[in-house]
Amino acid sequence: MSLIVAGRFTTFPAAEAVAEKLFARGFVEEDVNLFFVNPRGMHDKHAMSHSARADAESAAHHKRNLVIGAVAGAVVGILLFGALLMASLPSTVIAAGVGAWIGARIGAGWQHRAEHEERVHHETRQSGVLLAVHVSAENQATAAEVLREAGADEVERASGQWNGGHWADFDPTQAPTPYGGQAGAQQV
């Protein structure tokens, strides 16, 4: 695992200017990576990035919620119209059907809300241009200092895979860990 210090900027030109400052302080181009982080909820938009297992689990939960909602709705419809109002058989059947339909819609809504909250609301990383620097224990404080002095919105530290001049295992859905100077450096 590699040590990484990163800062978030609003624009690419701002981040590129900071990269030049890092180069002036002795960092090499292979150790500096600029990339855009999408807004929260915009990750995994492409079908290629979804796992087949997650899709299958989501479909199974969706079907289960539909069935539970439909059964609960039908029971409520029968109880309200059939038992309480002593209604005729056709009106009880209609009440069961309407109750099942409403219950299925409610069940589908629960599934959609749960998926939306899981994908969007639990992401804490802000969007913007991330300037990531592959650092060593000796020069990580210098990189953080340059990022802070240049006005980075957030300076974070990470331990990850750095391959071919890129932060290879960056996960935009993971919360950043703020860089805390020497104390933070020893925790990585």
N, C-alpha and C positions, 0 to 999 in steps of 0.2 A: 504494500500500500504506500501511496505517496502522500506527502503533506501538501495541502492546497490552501491558499488564501485567496478569497474572492471579494470583489466589491460590485455593487449594482449601480448603474448609471442610467440616465434617461435616454441618451442618444448614443449612436455609434461614434460620431465625431468626438464626443466628450470622452468616451472610453478609449478611443484610439490615441487621443492626446495624452492620456494617463499611461498608456502602453509605451509611448515614446519616453516618458519620464522614467519608467521602469528600466527601459533599455539603457538610458543614461546612467542609471544606478548599478549597472552590471548584469542585469537579467538578459537572457538570450531569447530570441524569437520563439524557439521550440518550447519555452517554459511559460509562454503567455498565450491565452486563448480567449477570444471574444465571441460571444454568442447571445442570441435573444431568448429570453424566457417568456413564454406565452402567459397571458393572464390566467388566473385561477379558473379551473373548470374547462380549460381549452386543451388539456393534455389528453392523449389517447383518442384523438378524433378519428383516426384512420383505422379501418378494420384490420389492417395488417398488424397494428400494435396491440390488439386485444388478444388475450389468450383464449383458445377454444374452450378451455375448462371454465373460465370465468363467464363466458357467454352461456354455456350450458347451465351453469349454476343459476345465473340470472333468469334464464327461461324457466327453469324448474320452480324457482321462487315465485315468479310471475303467475304461472299456472296454479300453484298452490294457493296463492292469495286470491286469485279469481274464483277458485272452487270454494274456498272457505267463505268468501263474501257472498257467493251465490247461494250456498246452503243456508247461511245465517239469514240472508234476506228472504228466502223462501219460507223458512220457519217462522220468521216474524210476520210475513204476509198471511200465512195460514192461521197463526194464533190470533192476529188482529181481526181478520175478516171471518174466518171459519168458526173459531171457538167462541170468541167474544161477541160477535154480532149474529151468530147463528145464521150465517148466510147460506145461500144455495151452493150446490157443488160447482156450477160453472163460475160463480163469482169467487169462490175460494180458490179454484184453479188459476183464475186470472190474477188474483191477489198474490198467489205463490209465484207466478211468472214475473209479475212486476217487481215483487220483492227480491227475487233472484237476480233480475237484471240490475236493479239498484245496488244490491250487495256486491255483484261482480264489479261494477264500476268503482265502488268504494275500495274493494280489494286491490284493483289495478292501481288506484291512486296511492295506496299505501306503498306499493312496490316502487312506483315512480319516485315518490318523495324520498324513500330510503336510498335509492340509487343516486339521486341528485345530491343529497346531503353527504353521502360517502365520497363522491367524486369532487364536489365543489367546496363544501364548507370545512372540510378537514385539511385543505391545502392552505398553508400559511405563507408560502413564498410569494413575494410581490413580483410582478412582471417588470421587465426592463432588460437592459443590456448588461450581461454579467461578464466581468473581466476576471478570469481565473488565472492564478499564477502558481505554477509548480515550484514549490520552495523546499529548502532544507531547514533543519532546526536552526542553523546559523543565520539564514537570511529572511526568515518568515516575518520577523518584526519590522524589517526594512520594507518589505512588500506591503504590510498592513499600514505602515506609516505613510507611504506614498499614496495609497488608496484613500486614506482618511484626509490627508492634506489636500487631495484633489477633489474632495467633496463627494465621495462615494456615499450613496444613501444608506447602505449597510455594508459592513465588512464582516465576513464570515470565515470560519476555518473548517476544513474537512479533511478526511482521510479517504482517498479514493484511488482509482486507477488512472494513471496518466500515460496515454499511448499516442505516439506520433504527433505531439504538440496539442493534444486535446484531452479534456477531462472526460474519459471514456465512459465512466459509470455514473455520470451526473443524473440525478433523479429530481425533476422539478416538483414532484409532489411531496418531497421530504422537506421538513422545516429546516431552515439554515441554523447553524450553530454560531452565535456571535463570536468574533475573535476578541479575546480578552487579554491580550498581551502575554506576558511570561506565564501567568497561571494557566491561561488557555492553551499555551503552547505545549505545556507538559501533559495536558489531558489528551491530546491527539494521539 
